[in-house]
Amino acid sequence: MVRLAGEEILTTDGPYVEGKEHLGGFTVIRAEDLDAALEWGRKLAEAITLPIEVRPLQYGSCG
């Protein structure tokens, strides 16, 4: 979880957002590794001032 706290960006281990929070949209990015994905999460949290949940996504062909 990446969230803005005042002037600071806090990164905490999930696994999920609290139940009172909900999914209001999502952004899919391609990142080299978790550190790069968390950097994008920090940028988004700073831009929209809402918590950002960072999760891995595996993609490929089905079947």
PDBQT receptor file of N, H, CA, C and O in Angstrom, charges set to zero:
ATOM      1  N   MET A   1       0.852  -1.160   0.000  1.00  0.00    +0.000 N 
ATOM      2  CA  MET A   1       0.000   0.000   0.000  1.00  0.00    +0.000 C 
ATOM      3  C   MET A   1       0.901   1.226   0.000  1.00  0.00    +0.000 C 
ATOM      4  O   MET A   1       1.848   1.307   0.783  1.00  0.00    +0.000 OA
ATOM      5  N   VAL A   2       0.613   2.157  -0.857  1.00  0.00    +0.000 N 
ATOM      6  H   VAL A   2      -0.156   2.091  -1.493  1.00  0.00    +0.000 HD
ATOM      7  CA  VAL A   2       1.349   3.421  -0.929  1.00  0.00    +0.000 C 
ATOM      8  C   VAL A   2       0.337   4.533  -0.690  1.00  0.00    +0.000 C 
ATOM      9  O   VAL A   2      -0.664   4.625  -1.401  1.00  0.00    +0.000 OA
ATOM     10  N   ARG A   3       0.591   5.379   0.307  1.00  0.00    +0.000 N 
ATOM     11  H   ARG A   3       1.404   5.304   0.884  1.00  0.00    +0.000 HD
ATOM     12  CA  ARG A   3      -0.344   6.468   0.583  1.00  0.00    +0.000 C 
ATOM     13  C   ARG A   3       0.390   7.733   0.998  1.00  0.00    +0.000 C 
ATOM     14  O   ARG A   3       1.486   7.687   1.556  1.00  0.00    +0.000 OA
ATOM     15  N   LEU A   4      -0.238   8.850   0.714  1.00  0.00    +0.000 N 
ATOM     16  H   LEU A   4      -1.129   8.887   0.260  1.00  0.00    +0.000 HD
ATOM     17  CA  LEU A   4       0.301  10.161   1.070  1.00  0.00    +0.000 C 
ATOM     18  C   LEU A   4      -0.057  10.456   2.523  1.00  0.00    +0.000 C 
ATOM     19  O   LEU A   4      -1.220  10.327   2.905  1.00  0.00    +0.000 OA
ATOM     20  N   ALA A   5       0.915  10.847   3.335  1.00  0.00    +0.000 N 
ATOM     21  H   ALA A   5       1.860  10.952   3.025  1.00  0.00    +0.000 HD
ATOM     22  CA  ALA A   5       0.691  11.217   4.735  1.00  0.00    +0.000 C 
ATOM     23  C   ALA A   5       1.369  12.565   4.964  1.00  0.00    +0.000 C 
ATOM     24  O   ALA A   5       2.559  12.631   5.271  1.00  0.00    +0.000 OA
ATOM     25  N   GLY A   6       0.601  13.626   4.811  1.00  0.00    +0.000 N 
ATOM     26  H   GLY A   6      -0.365  13.572   4.561  1.00  0.00    +0.000 HD
ATOM     27  CA  GLY A   6       1.186  14.959   4.895  1.00  0.00    +0.000 C 
ATOM     28  C   GLY A   6       2.083  15.198   3.702  1.00  0.00    +0.000 C 
ATOM     29  O   GLY A   6       1.631  15.146   2.558  1.00  0.00    +0.000 OA
ATOM     30  N   GLU A   7       3.340  15.457   3.959  1.00  0.00    +0.000 N 
ATOM     31  H   GLU A   7       3.707  15.499   4.889  1.00  0.00    +0.000 HD
ATOM     32  CA  GLU A   7       4.318  15.670   2.899  1.00  0.00    +0.000 C 
ATOM     33  C   GLU A   7       5.058  14.387   2.540  1.00  0.00    +0.000 C 
ATOM     34  O   GLU A   7       5.870  14.371   1.614  1.00  0.00    +0.000 OA
ATOM     35  N   GLU A   8       4.775  13.302   3.279  1.00  0.00    +0.000 N 
ATOM     36  H   GLU A   8       4.116  13.315   4.031  1.00  0.00    +0.000 HD
ATOM     37  CA  GLU A   8       5.514  12.055   3.133  1.00  0.00    +0.000 C 
ATOM     38  C   GLU A   8       4.705  11.011   2.381  1.00  0.00    +0.000 C 
ATOM     39  O   GLU A   8       3.477  10.997   2.460  1.00  0.00    +0.000 OA
ATOM     40  N   ILE A   9       5.387  10.141   1.657  1.00  0.00    +0.000 N 
ATOM     41  H   ILE A   9       6.385  10.152   1.593  1.00  0.00    +0.000 HD
ATOM     42  CA  ILE A   9       4.763   8.992   1.010  1.00  0.00    +0.000 C 
ATOM     43  C   ILE A   9       5.119   7.763   1.840  1.00  0.00    +0.000 C 
ATOM     44  O   ILE A   9       6.297   7.434   1.988  1.00  0.00    +0.000 OA
ATOM     45  N   LEU A  10       4.105   7.079   2.385  1.00  0.00    +0.000 N 
ATOM     46  H   LEU A  10       3.149   7.346   2.266  1.00  0.00    +0.000 HD
ATOM     47  CA  LEU A  10       4.323   5.896   3.200  1.00  0.00    +0.000 C 
ATOM     48  C   LEU A  10       4.068   4.638   2.380  1.00  0.00    +0.000 C 
ATOM     49  O   LEU A  10       3.089   4.564   1.638  1.00  0.00    +0.000 OA
ATOM     50  N   THR A  11       4.943   3.656   2.513  1.00  0.00    +0.000 N 
ATOM     51  H   THR A  11       5.738   3.716   3.116  1.00  0.00    +0.000 HD
ATOM     52  CA  THR A  11       4.782   2.364   1.855  1.00  0.00    +0.000 C 
ATOM     53  C   THR A  11       4.683   1.304   2.940  1.00  0.00    +0.000 C 
ATOM     54  O   THR A  11       5.579   1.181   3.775  1.00  0.00    +0.000 OA
ATOM     55  N   THR A  12       3.587   0.529   2.932  1.00  0.00    +0.000 N 
ATOM     56  H   THR A  12       2.859   0.628   2.253  1.00  0.00    +0.000 HD
ATOM     57  CA  THR A  12       3.396  -0.535   3.909  1.00  0.00    +0.000 C 
ATOM     58  C   THR A  12       3.050  -1.826   3.192  1.00  0.00    +0.000 C 
ATOM     59  O   THR A  12       2.576  -1.813   2.056  1.00  0.00    +0.000 OA
ATOM     60  N   ASP A  13       3.292  -2.945   3.869  1.00  0.00    +0.000 N 
ATOM     61  H   ASP A  13       3.677  -2.956   4.792  1.00  0.00    +0.000 HD
ATOM     62  CA  ASP A  13       2.918  -4.238   3.319  1.00  0.00    +0.000 C 
ATOM     63  C   ASP A  13       1.412  -4.412   3.447  1.00  0.00    +0.000 C 
ATOM     64  O   ASP A  13       0.815  -3.996   4.440  1.00  0.00    +0.000 OA
ATOM     65  N   GLY A  14       0.801  -5.029   2.441  1.00  0.00    +0.000 N 
ATOM     66  H   GLY A  14       1.287  -5.367   1.634  1.00  0.00    +0.000 HD
ATOM     67  CA  GLY A  14      -0.647  -5.277   2.396  1.00  0.00    +0.000 C 
ATOM     68  C   GLY A  14      -1.078  -6.263   3.443  1.00  0.00    +0.000 C 
ATOM     69  O   GLY A  14      -0.663  -6.155   4.596  1.00  0.00    +0.000 OA
ATOM     70  N   PRO A  15      -1.890  -7.210   3.083  1.00  0.00    +0.000 N 
ATOM     71  CA  PRO A  15      -2.066  -7.566   1.688  1.00  0.00    +0.000 C 
ATOM     72  C   PRO A  15      -3.143  -6.751   0.983  1.00  0.00    +0.000 C 
ATOM     73  O   PRO A  15      -3.092  -6.628  -0.241  1.00  0.00    +0.000 OA
ATOM     74  N   TYR A  16      -4.112  -6.190   1.694  1.00  0.00    +0.000 N 
ATOM     75  H   TYR A  16      -4.154  -6.289   2.688  1.00  0.00    +0.000 HD
ATOM     76  CA  TYR A  16      -5.217  -5.502   1.028  1.00  0.00    +0.000 C 
ATOM     77  C   TYR A  16      -5.548  -4.205   1.753  1.00  0.00    +0.000 C 
ATOM     78  O   TYR A  16      -5.151  -3.995   2.899  1.00  0.00    +0.000 OA
ATOM     79  N   VAL A  17      -6.285  -3.338   1.059  1.00  0.00    +0.000 N 
ATOM     80  H   VAL A  17      -6.608  -3.508   0.128  1.00  0.00    +0.000 HD
ATOM     81  CA  VAL A  17      -6.763  -2.115   1.699  1.00  0.00    +0.000 C 
ATOM     82  C   VAL A  17      -7.824  -2.488   2.731  1.00  0.00    +0.000 C 
ATOM     83  O   VAL A  17      -8.391  -3.579   2.666  1.00  0.00    +0.000 OA
ATOM     84  N   GLU A  18      -8.095  -1.600   3.677  1.00  0.00    +0.000 N 
ATOM     85  H   GLU A  18      -7.633  -0.715   3.730  1.00  0.00    +0.000 HD
ATOM     86  CA  GLU A  18      -9.115  -1.858   4.684  1.00  0.00    +0.000 C 
ATOM     87  C   GLU A  18     -10.485  -1.940   4.026  1.00  0.00    +0.000 C 
ATOM     88  O   GLU A  18     -10.707  -1.372   2.957  1.00  0.00    +0.000 OA
ATOM     89  N   GLY A  19     -11.404  -2.656   4.677  1.00  0.00    +0.000 N 
ATOM     90  H   GLY A  19     -11.223  -3.118   5.545  1.00  0.00    +0.000 HD
ATOM     91  CA  GLY A  19     -12.734  -2.878   4.122  1.00  0.00    +0.000 C 
ATOM     92  C   GLY A  19     -13.526  -1.619   3.864  1.00  0.00    +0.000 C 
ATOM     93  O   GLY A  19     -14.391  -1.613   2.988  1.00  0.00    +0.000 OA
ATOM     94  N   LYS A  20     -13.262  -0.547   4.599  1.00  0.00    +0.000 N 
ATOM     95  H   LYS A  20     -12.560  -0.552   5.311  1.00  0.00    +0.000 HD
ATOM     96  CA  LYS A  20     -14.016   0.686   4.386  1.00  0.00    +0.000 C 
ATOM     97  C   LYS A  20     -13.591   1.418   3.115  1.00  0.00    +0.000 C 
ATOM     98  O   LYS A  20     -14.276   2.334   2.660  1.00  0.00    +0.000 OA
ATOM     99  N   GLU A  21     -12.459   1.010   2.547  1.00  0.00    +0.000 N 
ATOM    100  H   GLU A  21     -11.903   0.266   2.916  1.00  0.00    +0.000 HD
ATOM    101  CA  GLU A  21     -11.994   1.608   1.302  1.00  0.00    +0.000 C 
ATOM    102  C   GLU A  21     -12.464   0.751   0.140  1.00  0.00    +0.000 C 
ATOM    103  O   GLU A  21     -12.742  -0.436   0.315  1.00  0.00    +0.000 OA
ATOM    104  N   HIS A  22     -12.554   1.327  -1.016  1.00  0.00    +0.000 N 
ATOM    105  H   HIS A  22     -12.329   2.291  -1.158  1.00  0.00    +0.000 HD
ATOM    106  CA  HIS A  22     -13.061   0.583  -2.168  1.00  0.00    +0.000 C 
ATOM    107  C   HIS A  22     -12.263   0.912  -3.422  1.00  0.00    +0.000 C 
ATOM    108  O   HIS A  22     -11.522   1.894  -3.475  1.00  0.00    +0.000 OA
ATOM    109  N   LEU A  23     -12.435   0.071  -4.418  1.00  0.00    +0.000 N 
ATOM    110  H   LEU A  23     -13.037  -0.727  -4.375  1.00  0.00    +0.000 HD
ATOM    111  CA  LEU A  23     -11.775   0.275  -5.697  1.00  0.00    +0.000 C 
ATOM    112  C   LEU A  23     -12.532   1.324  -6.487  1.00  0.00    +0.000 C 
ATOM    113  O   LEU A  23     -13.709   1.140  -6.798  1.00  0.00    +0.000 OA
ATOM    114  N   GLY A  24     -11.877   2.410  -6.811  1.00  0.00    +0.000 N 
ATOM    115  H   GLY A  24     -10.921   2.560  -6.558  1.00  0.00    +0.000 HD
ATOM    116  CA  GLY A  24     -12.513   3.470  -7.569  1.00  0.00    +0.000 C 
ATOM    117  C   GLY A  24     -11.983   3.552  -8.990  1.00  0.00    +0.000 C 
ATOM    118  O   GLY A  24     -12.414   4.402  -9.769  1.00  0.00    +0.000 OA
ATOM    119  N   GLY A  25     -11.074   2.696  -9.323  1.00  0.00    +0.000 N 
ATOM    120  H   GLY A  25     -10.724   2.005  -8.691  1.00  0.00    +0.000 HD
ATOM    121  CA  GLY A  25     -10.460   2.670 -10.643  1.00  0.00    +0.000 C 
ATOM    122  C   GLY A  25      -9.149   1.930 -10.539  1.00  0.00    +0.000 C 
ATOM    123  O   GLY A  25      -8.715   1.584  -9.441  1.00  0.00    +0.000 OA
ATOM    124  N   PHE A  26      -8.523   1.686 -11.648  1.00  0.00    +0.000 N 
ATOM    125  H   PHE A  26      -8.876   1.966 -12.541  1.00  0.00    +0.000 HD
ATOM    126  CA  PHE A  26      -7.230   1.022 -11.598  1.00  0.00    +0.000 C 
ATOM    127  C   PHE A  26      -6.368   1.461 -12.759  1.00  0.00    +0.000 C 
ATOM    128  O   PHE A  26      -6.863   1.917 -13.790  1.00  0.00    +0.000 OA
ATOM    129  N   THR A  27      -5.077   1.316 -12.575  1.00  0.00    +0.000 N 
ATOM    130  H   THR A  27      -4.675   0.946 -11.737  1.00  0.00    +0.000 HD
ATOM    131  CA  THR A  27      -4.095   1.644 -13.589  1.00  0.00    +0.000 C 
ATOM    132  C   THR A  27      -3.189   0.432 -13.751  1.00  0.00    +0.000 C 
ATOM    133  O   THR A  27      -2.676  -0.093 -12.763  1.00  0.00    +0.000 OA
ATOM    134  N   VAL A  28      -2.990  -0.010 -14.961  1.00  0.00    +0.000 N 
ATOM    135  H   VAL A  28      -3.407   0.416 -15.764  1.00  0.00    +0.000 HD
ATOM    136  CA  VAL A  28      -2.091  -1.129 -15.239  1.00  0.00    +0.000 C 
ATOM    137  C   VAL A  28      -0.824  -0.563 -15.864  1.00  0.00    +0.000 C 
ATOM    138  O   VAL A  28      -0.878   0.168 -16.854  1.00  0.00    +0.000 OA
ATOM    139  N   ILE A  29       0.308  -0.907 -15.279  1.00  0.00    +0.000 N 
ATOM    140  H   ILE A  29       0.352  -1.501 -14.475  1.00  0.00    +0.000 HD
ATOM    141  CA  ILE A  29       1.601  -0.463 -15.806  1.00  0.00    +0.000 C 
ATOM    142  C   ILE A  29       2.488  -1.681 -16.024  1.00  0.00    +0.000 C 
ATOM    143  O   ILE A  29       2.239  -2.739 -15.445  1.00  0.00    +0.000 OA
ATOM    144  N   ARG A  30       3.492  -1.547 -16.830  1.00  0.00    +0.000 N 
ATOM    145  H   ARG A  30       3.694  -0.688 -17.300  1.00  0.00    +0.000 HD
ATOM    146  CA  ARG A  30       4.510  -2.578 -16.990  1.00  0.00    +0.000 C 
ATOM    147  C   ARG A  30       5.763  -2.053 -16.299  1.00  0.00    +0.000 C 
ATOM    148  O   ARG A  30       6.303  -1.015 -16.678  1.00  0.00    +0.000 OA
ATOM    149  N   ALA A  31       6.219  -2.781 -15.280  1.00  0.00    +0.000 N 
ATOM    150  H   ALA A  31       5.780  -3.625 -14.971  1.00  0.00    +0.000 HD
ATOM    151  CA  ALA A  31       7.388  -2.356 -14.509  1.00  0.00    +0.000 C 
ATOM    152  C   ALA A  31       8.413  -3.476 -14.491  1.00  0.00    +0.000 C 
ATOM    153  O   ALA A  31       8.061  -4.655 -14.544  1.00  0.00    +0.000 OA
ATOM    154  N   GLU A  32       9.671  -3.105 -14.416  1.00  0.00    +0.000 N 
ATOM    155  H   GLU A  32       9.957  -2.148 -14.373  1.00  0.00    +0.000 HD
ATOM    156  CA  GLU A  32      10.765  -4.081 -14.400  1.00  0.00    +0.000 C 
ATOM    157  C   GLU A  32      10.728  -4.963 -13.151  1.00  0.00    +0.000 C 
ATOM    158  O   GLU A  32      11.016  -6.158 -13.217  1.00  0.00    +0.000 OA
ATOM    159  N   ASP A  33      10.366  -4.357 -11.998  1.00  0.00    +0.000 N 
ATOM    160  H   ASP A  33      10.131  -3.386 -11.944  1.00  0.00    +0.000 HD
ATOM    161  CA  ASP A  33      10.351  -5.102 -10.743  1.00  0.00    +0.000 C 
ATOM    162  C   ASP A  33       9.443  -4.387  -9.743  1.00  0.00    +0.000 C 
ATOM    163  O   ASP A  33       8.851  -3.356 -10.058  1.00  0.00    +0.000 OA
ATOM    164  N   LEU A  34       9.340  -4.948  -8.532  1.00  0.00    +0.000 N 
ATOM    165  H   LEU A  34       9.822  -5.786  -8.276  1.00  0.00    +0.000 HD
ATOM    166  CA  LEU A  34       8.468  -4.380  -7.512  1.00  0.00    +0.000 C 
ATOM    167  C   LEU A  34       8.889  -2.963  -7.138  1.00  0.00    +0.000 C 
ATOM    168  O   LEU A  34       8.031  -2.107  -6.924  1.00  0.00    +0.000 OA
ATOM    169  N   ASP A  35      10.168  -2.702  -7.058  1.00  0.00    +0.000 N 
ATOM    170  H   ASP A  35      10.865  -3.397  -7.232  1.00  0.00    +0.000 HD
ATOM    171  CA  ASP A  35      10.636  -1.354  -6.710  1.00  0.00    +0.000 C 
ATOM    172  C   ASP A  35      10.160  -0.325  -7.730  1.00  0.00    +0.000 C 
ATOM    173  O   ASP A  35       9.740   0.771  -7.358  1.00  0.00    +0.000 OA
ATOM    174  N   ALA A  36      10.224  -0.671  -9.005  1.00  0.00    +0.000 N 
ATOM    175  H   ALA A  36      10.566  -1.561  -9.307  1.00  0.00    +0.000 HD
ATOM    176  CA  ALA A  36       9.764   0.252 -10.052  1.00  0.00    +0.000 C 
ATOM    177  C   ALA A  36       8.247   0.446  -9.955  1.00  0.00    +0.000 C 
ATOM    178  O   ALA A  36       7.752   1.557 -10.147  1.00  0.00    +0.000 OA
ATOM    179  N   ALA A  37       7.517  -0.617  -9.663  1.00  0.00    +0.000 N 
ATOM    180  H   ALA A  37       7.919  -1.519  -9.507  1.00  0.00    +0.000 HD
ATOM    181  CA  ALA A  37       6.065  -0.513  -9.516  1.00  0.00    +0.000 C 
ATOM    182  C   ALA A  37       5.694   0.357  -8.315  1.00  0.00    +0.000 C 
ATOM    183  O   ALA A  37       4.761   1.157  -8.390  1.00  0.00    +0.000 OA
ATOM    184  N   LEU A  38       6.421   0.203  -7.212  1.00  0.00    +0.000 N 
ATOM    185  H   LEU A  38       7.179  -0.446  -7.151  1.00  0.00    +0.000 HD
ATOM    186  CA  LEU A  38       6.158   1.028  -6.029  1.00  0.00    +0.000 C 
ATOM    187  C   LEU A  38       6.476   2.495  -6.294  1.00  0.00    +0.000 C 
ATOM    188  O   LEU A  38       5.801   3.375  -5.760  1.00  0.00    +0.000 OA
ATOM    189  N   GLU A  39       7.481   2.771  -7.102  1.00  0.00    +0.000 N 
ATOM    190  H   GLU A  39       8.030   2.056  -7.536  1.00  0.00    +0.000 HD
ATOM    191  CA  GLU A  39       7.788   4.161  -7.465  1.00  0.00    +0.000 C 
ATOM    192  C   GLU A  39       6.605   4.781  -8.213  1.00  0.00    +0.000 C 
ATOM    193  O   GLU A  39       6.239   5.927  -7.954  1.00  0.00    +0.000 OA
ATOM    194  N   TRP A  40       6.009   4.028  -9.139  1.00  0.00    +0.000 N 
ATOM    195  H   TRP A  40       6.306   3.097  -9.350  1.00  0.00    +0.000 HD
ATOM    196  CA  TRP A  40       4.811   4.515  -9.821  1.00  0.00    +0.000 C 
ATOM    197  C   TRP A  40       3.672   4.719  -8.832  1.00  0.00    +0.000 C 
ATOM    198  O   TRP A  40       2.927   5.694  -8.928  1.00  0.00    +0.000 OA
ATOM    199  N   GLY A  41       3.537   3.792  -7.875  1.00  0.00    +0.000 N 
ATOM    200  H   GLY A  41       4.142   3.000  -7.797  1.00  0.00    +0.000 HD
ATOM    201  CA  GLY A  41       2.508   3.937  -6.839  1.00  0.00    +0.000 C 
ATOM    202  C   GLY A  41       2.705   5.201  -6.030  1.00  0.00    +0.000 C 
ATOM    203  O   GLY A  41       1.738   5.885  -5.694  1.00  0.00    +0.000 OA
ATOM    204  N   ARG A  42       3.952   5.517  -5.713  1.00  0.00    +0.000 N 
ATOM    205  H   ARG A  42       4.738   4.961  -5.985  1.00  0.00    +0.000 HD
ATOM    206  CA  ARG A  42       4.248   6.752  -4.971  1.00  0.00    +0.000 C 
ATOM    207  C   ARG A  42       3.843   7.989  -5.775  1.00  0.00    +0.000 C 
ATOM    208  O   ARG A  42       3.276   8.937  -5.233  1.00  0.00    +0.000 OA
ATOM    209  N   LYS A  43       4.141   7.963  -7.065  1.00  0.00    +0.000 N 
ATOM    210  H   LYS A  43       4.602   7.193  -7.506  1.00  0.00    +0.000 HD
ATOM    211  CA  LYS A  43       3.775   9.100  -7.926  1.00  0.00    +0.000 C 
ATOM    212  C   LYS A  43       2.258   9.275  -7.984  1.00  0.00    +0.000 C 
ATOM    213  O   LYS A  43       1.751  10.394  -7.902  1.00  0.00    +0.000 OA
ATOM    214  N   LEU A  44       1.538   8.158  -8.128  1.00  0.00    +0.000 N 
ATOM    215  H   LEU A  44       1.950   7.249  -8.194  1.00  0.00    +0.000 HD
ATOM    216  CA  LEU A  44       0.077   8.233  -8.179  1.00  0.00    +0.000 C 
ATOM    217  C   LEU A  44      -0.510   8.703  -6.860  1.00  0.00    +0.000 C 
ATOM    218  O   LEU A  44      -1.418   9.534  -6.849  1.00  0.00    +0.000 OA
ATOM    219  N   ALA A  45      -0.001   8.180  -5.738  1.00  0.00    +0.000 N 
ATOM    220  H   ALA A  45       0.736   7.505  -5.746  1.00  0.00    +0.000 HD
ATOM    221  CA  ALA A  45      -0.501   8.586  -4.420  1.00  0.00    +0.000 C 
ATOM    222  C   ALA A  45      -0.293  10.082  -4.199  1.00  0.00    +0.000 C 
ATOM    223  O   ALA A  45      -1.154  10.759  -3.636  1.00  0.00    +0.000 OA
ATOM    224  N   GLU A  46       0.832  10.581  -4.637  1.00  0.00    +0.000 N 
ATOM    225  H   GLU A  46       1.531  10.031  -5.094  1.00  0.00    +0.000 HD
ATOM    226  CA  GLU A  46       1.120  12.014  -4.494  1.00  0.00    +0.000 C 
ATOM    227  C   GLU A  46       0.207  12.846  -5.393  1.00  0.00    +0.000 C 
ATOM    228  O   GLU A  46      -0.238  13.926  -5.006  1.00  0.00    +0.000 OA
ATOM    229  N   ALA A  47      -0.066  12.342  -6.584  1.00  0.00    +0.000 N 
ATOM    230  H   ALA A  47       0.296  11.465  -6.899  1.00  0.00    +0.000 HD
ATOM    231  CA  ALA A  47      -0.885  13.099  -7.538  1.00  0.00    +0.000 C 
ATOM    232  C   ALA A  47      -2.357  13.138  -7.148  1.00  0.00    +0.000 C 
ATOM    233  O   ALA A  47      -3.008  14.174  -7.288  1.00  0.00    +0.000 OA
ATOM    234  N   ILE A  48      -2.889  12.015  -6.657  1.00  0.00    +0.000 N 
ATOM    235  H   ILE A  48      -2.361  11.174  -6.543  1.00  0.00    +0.000 HD
ATOM    236  CA  ILE A  48      -4.338  11.984  -6.384  1.00  0.00    +0.000 C 
ATOM    237  C   ILE A  48      -4.669  11.987  -4.903  1.00  0.00    +0.000 C 
ATOM    238  O   ILE A  48      -5.843  12.058  -4.540  1.00  0.00    +0.000 OA
ATOM    239  N   THR A  49      -3.664  11.912  -4.035  1.00  0.00    +0.000 N 
ATOM    240  H   THR A  49      -2.710  11.854  -4.330  1.00  0.00    +0.000 HD
ATOM    241  CA  THR A  49      -3.794  11.960  -2.574  1.00  0.00    +0.000 C 
ATOM    242  C   THR A  49      -4.705  10.874  -2.009  1.00  0.00    +0.000 C 
ATOM    243  O   THR A  49      -5.300  11.063  -0.948  1.00  0.00    +0.000 OA
ATOM    244  N   LEU A  50      -4.823   9.752  -2.694  1.00  0.00    +0.000 N 
ATOM    245  H   LEU A  50      -4.340   9.599  -3.556  1.00  0.00    +0.000 HD
ATOM    246  CA  LEU A  50      -5.587   8.607  -2.196  1.00  0.00    +0.000 C 
ATOM    247  C   LEU A  50      -4.645   7.416  -2.064  1.00  0.00    +0.000 C 
ATOM    248  O   LEU A  50      -3.615   7.368  -2.737  1.00  0.00    +0.000 OA
ATOM    249  N   PRO A  51      -4.987   6.447  -1.200  1.00  0.00    +0.000 N 
ATOM    250  CA  PRO A  51      -4.133   5.260  -1.086  1.00  0.00    +0.000 C 
ATOM    251  C   PRO A  51      -4.073   4.492  -2.402  1.00  0.00    +0.000 C 
ATOM    252  O   PRO A  51      -5.069   4.402  -3.120  1.00  0.00    +0.000 OA
ATOM    253  N   ILE A  52      -2.924   3.949  -2.708  1.00  0.00    +0.000 N 
ATOM    254  H   ILE A  52      -2.115   4.022  -2.125  1.00  0.00    +0.000 HD
ATOM    255  CA  ILE A  52      -2.708   3.164  -3.921  1.00  0.00    +0.000 C 
ATOM    256  C   ILE A  52      -2.282   1.763  -3.514  1.00  0.00    +0.000 C 
ATOM    257  O   ILE A  52      -1.307   1.594  -2.782  1.00  0.00    +0.000 OA
ATOM    258  N   GLU A  53      -3.001   0.775  -3.979  1.00  0.00    +0.000 N 
ATOM    259  H   GLU A  53      -3.793   0.912  -4.574  1.00  0.00    +0.000 HD
ATOM    260  CA  GLU A  53      -2.631  -0.613  -3.715  1.00  0.00    +0.000 C 
ATOM    261  C   GLU A  53      -1.855  -1.135  -4.917  1.00  0.00    +0.000 C 
ATOM    262  O   GLU A  53      -2.336  -1.068  -6.049  1.00  0.00    +0.000 OA
ATOM    263  N   VAL A  54      -0.658  -1.654  -4.673  1.00  0.00    +0.000 N 
ATOM    264  H   VAL A  54      -0.268  -1.708  -3.754  1.00  0.00    +0.000 HD
ATOM    265  CA  VAL A  54       0.195  -2.157  -5.749  1.00  0.00    +0.000 C 
ATOM    266  C   VAL A  54       0.148  -3.681  -5.709  1.00  0.00    +0.000 C 
ATOM    267  O   VAL A  54       0.492  -4.291  -4.696  1.00  0.00    +0.000 OA
ATOM    268  N   ARG A  55      -0.278  -4.291  -6.811  1.00  0.00    +0.000 N 
ATOM    269  H   ARG A  55      -0.557  -3.796  -7.633  1.00  0.00    +0.000 HD
ATOM    270  CA  ARG A  55      -0.364  -5.750  -6.902  1.00  0.00    +0.000 C 
ATOM    271  C   ARG A  55       0.282  -6.221  -8.189  1.00  0.00    +0.000 C 
ATOM    272  O   ARG A  55       0.233  -5.528  -9.205  1.00  0.00    +0.000 OA
ATOM    273  N   PRO A  56       0.892  -7.407  -8.149  1.00  0.00    +0.000 N 
ATOM    274  CA  PRO A  56       1.441  -7.965  -9.391  1.00  0.00    +0.000 C 
ATOM    275  C   PRO A  56       0.316  -8.473 -10.285  1.00  0.00    +0.000 C 
ATOM    276  O   PRO A  56      -0.729  -8.900  -9.796  1.00  0.00    +0.000 OA
ATOM    277  N   LEU A  57       0.531  -8.426 -11.566  1.00  0.00    +0.000 N 
ATOM    278  H   LEU A  57       1.380  -8.079 -11.964  1.00  0.00    +0.000 HD
ATOM    279  CA  LEU A  57      -0.445  -8.913 -12.553  1.00  0.00    +0.000 C 
ATOM    280  C   LEU A  57       0.314  -9.727 -13.570  1.00  0.00    +0.000 C 
ATOM    281  O   LEU A  57       1.251  -9.230 -14.196  1.00  0.00    +0.000 OA
ATOM    282  N   GLN A  58      -0.075 -10.957 -13.738  1.00  0.00    +0.000 N 
ATOM    283  H   GLN A  58      -0.836 -11.361 -13.229  1.00  0.00    +0.000 HD
ATOM    284  CA  GLN A  58       0.536 -11.842 -14.725  1.00  0.00    +0.000 C 
ATOM    285  C   GLN A  58      -0.343 -11.816 -15.952  1.00  0.00    +0.000 C 
ATOM    286  O   GLN A  58      -1.561 -11.951 -15.830  1.00  0.00    +0.000 OA
ATOM    287  N   TYR A  59       0.217 -11.651 -17.108  1.00  0.00    +0.000 N 
ATOM    288  H   TYR A  59       1.206 -11.542 -17.206  1.00  0.00    +0.000 HD
ATOM    289  CA  TYR A  59      -0.601 -11.659 -18.317  1.00  0.00    +0.000 C 
ATOM    290  C   TYR A  59       0.022 -12.595 -19.326  1.00  0.00    +0.000 C 
ATOM    291  O   TYR A  59       1.201 -12.937 -19.238  1.00  0.00    +0.000 OA
ATOM    292  N   GLY A  60      -0.768 -12.995 -20.264  1.00  0.00    +0.000 N 
ATOM    293  H   GLY A  60      -1.726 -12.717 -20.336  1.00  0.00    +0.000 HD
ATOM    294  CA  GLY A  60      -0.324 -13.893 -21.311  1.00  0.00    +0.000 C 
ATOM    295  C   GLY A  60      -1.530 -14.521 -21.980  1.00  0.00    +0.000 C 
ATOM    296  O   GLY A  60      -2.664 -14.138 -21.695  1.00  0.00    +0.000 OA
ATOM    297  N   SER A  61      -1.304 -15.470 -22.855  1.00  0.00    +0.000 N 
ATOM    298  H   SER A  61      -0.382 -15.781 -23.086  1.00  0.00    +0.000 HD
ATOM    299  CA  SER A  61      -2.424 -16.089 -23.561  1.00  0.00    +0.000 C 
ATOM    300  C   SER A  61      -3.111 -17.125 -22.672  1.00  0.00    +0.000 C 
ATOM    301  O   SER A  61      -2.464 -17.794 -21.867  1.00  0.00    +0.000 OA
ATOM    302  N   CYS A  62      -4.396 -17.245 -22.826  1.00  0.00    +0.000 N 
ATOM    303  H   CYS A  62      -4.922 -16.701 -23.480  1.00  0.00    +0.000 HD
ATOM    304  CA  CYS A  62      -5.190 -18.232 -22.102  1.00  0.00    +0.000 C 
ATOM    305  C   CYS A  62      -5.479 -19.394 -23.040  1.00  0.00    +0.000 C 
ATOM    306  O   CYS A  62      -6.092 -19.209 -24.091  1.00  0.00    +0.000 OA
ATOM    307  N   GLY A  63      -5.045 -20.576 -22.669  1.00  0.00    +0.000 N 
ATOM    308  H   GLY A  63      -4.547 -20.726 -21.815  1.00  0.00    +0.000 HD
ATOM    309  CA  GLY A  63      -5.357 -21.744 -23.478  1.00  0.00    +0.000 C 
ATOM    310  C   GLY A  63      -4.219 -22.058 -24.334  1.00  0.00    +0.000 C 
ATOM    311  O   GLY A  63      -4.271 -23.017 -25.104  1.00  0.00    +0.000 OA
TER     312      GLY A  63
